[in-house]
């Protein structure tokens, strides 16, 4: 029974300290520390045994709190659409560039299409990852492959996603899960009954599984922030520039217009999806009580009309 009570107190204290730690860690300034969550069960264990707890990882500053500076985590990616003389050679050059920078090729594809004259022309697409700090240099090298950066760069999009809050919350969760695992090990060592041992072991297995899942999520954010993705679509001049008039390339303008149209249609479709999935159900829930009230009122009105009609018919029959 004591083991079950201790396990309950452990889970309850971790839920409280976990929520508080996650919020305070993200809101704190880089120069400030975040108090390390303590458990009432562990404190009582320290008092009884006289042993120190986590002295190897305890980092206490002059202010008496644990130093935990906020690390900004931003995931940056880029998408390009370019025009070159030889798409296959450009694709190979981009792949080698990524490897020289310490990155790698995620995928690469080449195919053939037909231009306005029906002639087959090559196209290619490549997705590479490069160190995040080298993203700007990589984009510059790709643009250097172009003859005319004004016309041969059809599209360029650089996105950044700040996942600092998610990353910080995951680290706070990991610390609390590891604390729970350590405390459960202590409880398991003190357990005498077979039933208590099995209960604590089951809880310990659950926390170990959650620790591995949380570590995997943290690793995903770290790798995504460390390596930026560059997706490049490569077309041949014969495919997009069949007509040139005094330096003006109408096909380039057409390509950019088509890209803008696709982006606009994508926004429209995204808006329709939001309306169908979010706004219509919410609107239905809001209007449902009014619709039911309308049906009730209409039924009462019809009933009153039927009574009046029946009364009128009865009076006429009596006459």
Steps between C-alpha positions, in 0.01 A plus 500: 500500500786740582650432158173583324463824700857598419445431129186714502681789672786466252275526193304791649812698592651443155188628327511820707874560464493406129243766412676764708844415361388508138342845537776659703774361276357659187406832659834549674762731348828347380691646793263358758491146635210266551451323834548129464177314590521313828275218612363468856574126485865559405538771766377263768739234370793741522409598855474138610808365323721807511600440137539777242277500193623567143811687618665403172255702289419775748611838369420768754590864441553782744127571504428152635319375189605265224657657194296405191547754219240496226640366172328640193400219262398609148441263207588669169421351159505627143333424167632614163390473139781575253574484127836379366647362178561147636268392788685171554836677544344759731343225712835323531671827591245574774539150645880530515468844659283357779750221568792745509315705762447195718144434387347230286253431219151409617358425155562581135289441190545574131247466218414639158216723387402660171523870411264700281656345186453144627872452556603300807693707755646382832385605846621405845419538867733458796454527875814546711579578861782731601613637837262778605783751535597432136150546354564850365832391345332199340228719348764735361687209337178372341421845363852522356401217265260737323587711199255775590388510863215736418329274248637151569394503867131422464417457867676523837340436837681492834301396807587505868318323783579592859457186713673633811189461716438141387869413544515655847181329611634164380822546697301591812283195448810282454652623828179425688470156341858419595431618857195275509709207376766558768240529777316190382828306509539602864143393576561172315808429714294556817205287383461169683176351377476342156186699421674828583805403291281425197305826536813714525671309218200568276520872576875493443453337158251770400736783598792341317287480185401867535866595548596332170211666316591843638868452411396413145294820471787709636742335253262576213490873586878512548573332166239709316651820641858388435439402135296719267309349210538644148256382234600604146298453181726529195367571151673542167494825305337320209204414720421845642669748264393412144442864409730797566405847374763773545615346826144448619407138572122464509517137608681599819221743581248227422680255728501750785132578437415129505692461825310793650172345381591168662582677828169689485304181430682329784394778738141472376496123552657540845226751585227262382649219710497726808140599435383141453693348790487784756248775433205295373496258800538791743226695325276192504549459875420867560189503279367159607320628816333779299392252233350268762319797658366594156366148447330501841337839437384394154351180640313698769368746241377217279337335798318820597384552142371143488306553826347824372405336171341205679309737728375701203387188317318378813322832542386495138371146538299598809337781309 
